[in-house]
Amino acid sequence: QTYQQTWRAWRQADVSKHTGGDPSLALGRVRAKVLLLPCDSDRYFTLAEAEREAALLGERCVLRPICSAAGHRAGDPYRSELSEEKAFIRDCVRELMVSS
């Protein structure tokens, strides 16, 4: 998959498409529990964006930022040097599953 294909997919993945372009309305319709795990150094999907999304999702959302210099690759299971991030993600998912 090329970078252009990925970029196209991101641009077409508009959660607000069916609400007239209103992301607040679209995210307000989500009924599932949501676990947002942004990396604090990610430059693709920033922590600030995740915080805004979490606010729109309300109490259904658990926001647990990953503290890592690895940016977008934080928690990559194929990078042994990111084992702490991987463990953090695993623990967050486990916690969410137990609370459901």
CYANA upper distance limits for C-alpha pairs under 8 A (distance plus 0.5 A):
  1 GLN  CA      5 GLN  CA      6.77
  1 GLN  CA      6 THR  CA      7.46
  2 THR  CA      6 THR  CA      6.87
  3 TYR  CA      7 TRP  CA      6.58
  4 GLN  CA      8 ARG  CA      6.64
  5 GLN  CA      9 ALA  CA      6.72
  6 THR  CA     10 TRP  CA      6.75
  7 TRP  CA     11 ARG  CA      6.70
  8 ARG  CA     12 GLN  CA      6.64
  9 ALA  CA     13 ALA  CA      6.60
 10 TRP  CA     14 ASP  CA      8.33
 15 VAL  CA     23 PRO  CA      7.08
 15 VAL  CA     26 ALA  CA      6.83
 15 VAL  CA     27 LEU  CA      8.10
 16 SER  CA     20 GLY  CA      7.05
 16 SER  CA     21 GLY  CA      5.15
 16 SER  CA     22 ASP  CA      5.76
 16 SER  CA     23 PRO  CA      5.24
 16 SER  CA     25 LEU  CA      8.07
 16 SER  CA     26 ALA  CA      5.81
 16 SER  CA     27 LEU  CA      8.47
 17 LYS  CA     21 GLY  CA      5.91
 17 LYS  CA     22 ASP  CA      8.35
 18 HIS  CA     26 ALA  CA      8.10
 19 THR  CA     23 PRO  CA      8.01
 19 THR  CA     25 LEU  CA      7.10
 19 THR  CA     26 ALA  CA      6.54
 22 ASP  CA     26 ALA  CA      6.84
 23 PRO  CA     27 LEU  CA      6.43
 24 SER  CA     28 GLY  CA      6.42
 24 SER  CA     56 LEU  CA      6.36
 25 LEU  CA     29 ARG  CA      6.99
 26 ALA  CA     30 VAL  CA      7.71
 27 LEU  CA     53 GLU  CA      8.13
 27 LEU  CA     56 LEU  CA      6.60
 27 LEU  CA     57 LEU  CA      6.12
 28 GLY  CA     56 LEU  CA      6.80
 28 GLY  CA     57 LEU  CA      6.26
 28 GLY  CA     58 GLY  CA      8.43
 30 VAL  CA     57 LEU  CA      7.62
 31 ARG  CA     60 ARG  CA      7.70
 32 ALA  CA     60 ARG  CA      7.31
 33 LYS  CA     60 ARG  CA      5.37
 33 LYS  CA     61 CYS  CA      6.36
 33 LYS  CA     62 VAL  CA      8.27
 34 VAL  CA     60 ARG  CA      6.61
 34 VAL  CA     61 CYS  CA      5.09
 34 VAL  CA     62 VAL  CA      6.63
 35 LEU  CA     61 CYS  CA      6.42
 35 LEU  CA     62 VAL  CA      5.42
 35 LEU  CA     63 LEU  CA      6.64
 35 LEU  CA     64 ARG  CA      7.98
 35 LEU  CA     93 VAL  CA      8.14
 35 LEU  CA     96 LEU  CA      8.02
 36 LEU  CA     50 ALA  CA      7.52
 36 LEU  CA     54 ALA  CA      8.00
 36 LEU  CA     61 CYS  CA      7.66
 36 LEU  CA     62 VAL  CA      6.63
 36 LEU  CA     63 LEU  CA      5.33
 36 LEU  CA     64 ARG  CA      6.70
 36 LEU  CA     65 PRO  CA      8.03
 37 LEU  CA     63 LEU  CA      6.76
 37 LEU  CA     64 ARG  CA      5.67
 37 LEU  CA     65 PRO  CA      5.66
 37 LEU  CA     66 ILE  CA      6.68
 37 LEU  CA     89 ILE  CA      7.99
 38 PRO  CA     42 ASP  CA      7.74
 38 PRO  CA     45 PHE  CA      7.68
 38 PRO  CA     46 THR  CA      7.46
 38 PRO  CA     47 LEU  CA      6.24
 38 PRO  CA     50 ALA  CA      7.06
 38 PRO  CA     63 LEU  CA      8.48
 38 PRO  CA     64 ARG  CA      7.67
 38 PRO  CA     65 PRO  CA      5.49
 38 PRO  CA     66 ILE  CA      6.45
 39 CYS  CA     46 THR  CA      7.88
 39 CYS  CA     47 LEU  CA      7.09
 39 CYS  CA     65 PRO  CA      6.04
 39 CYS  CA     66 ILE  CA      4.97
 39 CYS  CA     67 CYS  CA      6.54
 39 CYS  CA     68 SER  CA      6.94
 39 CYS  CA     71 GLY  CA      6.37
 39 CYS  CA     72 HIS  CA      7.17
 39 CYS  CA     74 ALA  CA      7.00
 40 ASP  CA     46 THR  CA      7.51
 40 ASP  CA     47 LEU  CA      6.00
 40 ASP  CA     65 PRO  CA      6.65
 40 ASP  CA     66 ILE  CA      6.54
 40 ASP  CA     67 CYS  CA      6.06
 40 ASP  CA     68 SER  CA      7.12
 40 ASP  CA     69 ALA  CA      8.47
 40 ASP  CA     71 GLY  CA      7.57
 41 SER  CA     46 THR  CA      7.83
 41 SER  CA     47 LEU  CA      8.22
 41 SER  CA     67 CYS  CA      8.08
 41 SER  CA     68 SER  CA      7.07
 41 SER  CA     69 ALA  CA      6.45
 41 SER  CA     70 ALA  CA      7.55
 41 SER  CA     71 GLY  CA      5.03
 41 SER  CA     72 HIS  CA      7.93
 42 ASP  CA     46 THR  CA      5.96
 42 ASP  CA     47 LEU  CA      7.82
 42 ASP  CA     70 ALA  CA      8.17
 42 ASP  CA     71 GLY  CA      4.42
 42 ASP  CA     72 HIS  CA      5.16
 43 ARG  CA     71 GLY  CA      7.23
 43 ARG  CA     72 HIS  CA      7.39
 44 TYR  CA     72 HIS  CA      7.22
 45 PHE  CA     49 GLU  CA      7.20
 45 PHE  CA     50 ALA  CA      7.91
 45 PHE  CA     72 HIS  CA      8.10
 46 THR  CA     50 ALA  CA      6.94
 47 LEU  CA     51 GLU  CA      6.60
 47 LEU  CA     65 PRO  CA      7.76
 48 ALA  CA     52 ARG  CA      6.87
 49 GLU  CA     53 GLU  CA      6.78
 50 ALA  CA     54 ALA  CA      6.49
 50 ALA  CA     63 LEU  CA      8.29
 51 GLU  CA     55 ALA  CA      6.73
 51 GLU  CA     63 LEU  CA      7.93
 52 ARG  CA     56 LEU  CA      6.94
 53 GLU  CA     57 LEU  CA      6.70
 54 ALA  CA     58 GLY  CA      6.63
 54 ALA  CA     61 CYS  CA      6.30
 54 ALA  CA     62 VAL  CA      7.89
 54 ALA  CA     63 LEU  CA      7.04
 57 LEU  CA     61 CYS  CA      6.27
 64 ARG  CA     92 CYS  CA      8.15
 66 ILE  CA     74 ALA  CA      7.90
 66 ILE  CA     85 GLU  CA      7.27
 66 ILE  CA     88 PHE  CA      8.00
 66 ILE  CA     89 ILE  CA      8.37
 67 CYS  CA     85 GLU  CA      8.21
 68 SER  CA     74 ALA  CA      6.85
 68 SER  CA     85 GLU  CA      7.65
 69 ALA  CA     74 ALA  CA      8.15
 70 ALA  CA     74 ALA  CA      5.39
 70 ALA  CA     82 LEU  CA      8.43
 74 ALA  CA     82 LEU  CA      7.23
 74 ALA  CA     85 GLU  CA      6.68
 74 ALA  CA     86 LYS  CA      8.15
 75 GLY  CA     79 ARG  CA      8.41
 75 GLY  CA     82 LEU  CA      6.17
 75 GLY  CA     83 SER  CA      7.48
 75 GLY  CA     84 GLU  CA      8.21
 75 GLY  CA     85 GLU  CA      5.16
 75 GLY  CA     86 LYS  CA      4.76
 75 GLY  CA     87 ALA  CA      8.43
 75 GLY  CA     89 ILE  CA      7.51
 76 ASP  CA     82 LEU  CA      7.16
 76 ASP  CA     86 LYS  CA      7.37
 77 PRO  CA     82 LEU  CA      7.98
 77 PRO  CA     83 SER  CA      8.06
 77 PRO  CA     86 LYS  CA      7.01
 79 ARG  CA     83 SER  CA      7.96
 82 LEU  CA     86 LYS  CA      6.75
 83 SER  CA     87 ALA  CA      6.57
 84 GLU  CA     88 PHE  CA      6.68
 85 GLU  CA     89 ILE  CA      6.77
 86 LYS  CA     90 ARG  CA      6.70
 87 ALA  CA     91 ASP  CA      6.57
 88 PHE  CA     92 CYS  CA      6.68
 89 ILE  CA     93 VAL  CA      6.72
 90 ARG  CA     94 ARG  CA      6.61
 91 ASP  CA     95 GLU  CA      6.54
 92 CYS  CA     96 LEU  CA      6.73
 93 VAL  CA     97 MET  CA      6.68
 94 ARG  CA     98 VAL  CA      6.69
 95 GLU  CA     99 SER  CA      6.74
 96 LEU  CA    100 SER  CA      6.80
